[in-house]
């Protein structure tokens, strides 16, 4: 496994409110996390870091439990474990968001628990996870956003959603309420597959086929991340851009 994490504040924002991290869970499993602090709210950078670090802390506290679940390949219980970690994270961020100087802060969060055989993904908000398998580039997670709801209802098209004036409104976030609904996804994976996780600073600037074109060039993960960010900034770079890229 080779991987790279890269983040850039972009061309416009004064501060980077994204936060990402990787954690080795065992010799056979890795955890990848990416969060995008909510724009227009106080302390988005605090929310994103706290959300990610809280999930990591939960894993560290219960390392023996998650290791045993992997050995048994118990996917339902692995998903439940991740759910508990995210709920722990949500409680932490929500508690901090009640403080006067941090009132209303929140963050997206996308999590991937990755092994050589499968990946379990969890998502809240509009940060995304993709899989590149057999020359097919697929968005696995669904955005929890206002425009995505309009797309599902058939009110607007996917292309219209890209340019909608309310495309940055998320319908779910970590920390904005005492509880949070989490979407889960499971996929079997194999050698040479690629996992891409990113904030909307990338996907608002580059279409999926443009991302795939860069992945097709088979650059090393670190250089590929650099190229993706470079392209996103050349097309405007209006938001923070964060990428996790994993080659299996």
C-alpha angles and dihedrals in degrees: 000000000000123000145167136197120202134170133183130182090224128222101300114029118087093209136036109235094176122100130186137175144173127213131189105228096179140329087283104036138057132187121215124187134182129179134181115204110229113263117231092030131097120269100359089163090056092050095049095049094044092049094052096041092049092056089048090049091052091052091048092050093051102033094133092054096051092044091054091048090054092050089055092042087228100168098177091054092043088054090048090050091053090047091055091048091052093046088052088051092048092052090051095050093042091053091051091046090063091066113102097241093046101037114151098009118149143153145208116243133196120182131188124192101196132192132161091264107037147001127220113201130191125191139188118172130357104310107113147217123207134184124211108202129162092348091308119120110203132181102224101182124063120226116247093216142125094247093048088057089052090050091051090051091050092241093123136012127246089254092051089050090060091063100032115131090229098046092117095059110107122201095206133034141164114259103011093101137023090254134027136201114234128203116215131199131184128195136174111233138190142192115303094024116130129219118204123187121179148160120246090260085083101039095045089058103035128045118226093256090053091053090048091052090059092046089051090064090070095224119168110274094253094051092043090055089050091051093048092051091045091053092046091052092047089056092052109290091214095162140033111286122212129173137181113192122186125185113198 
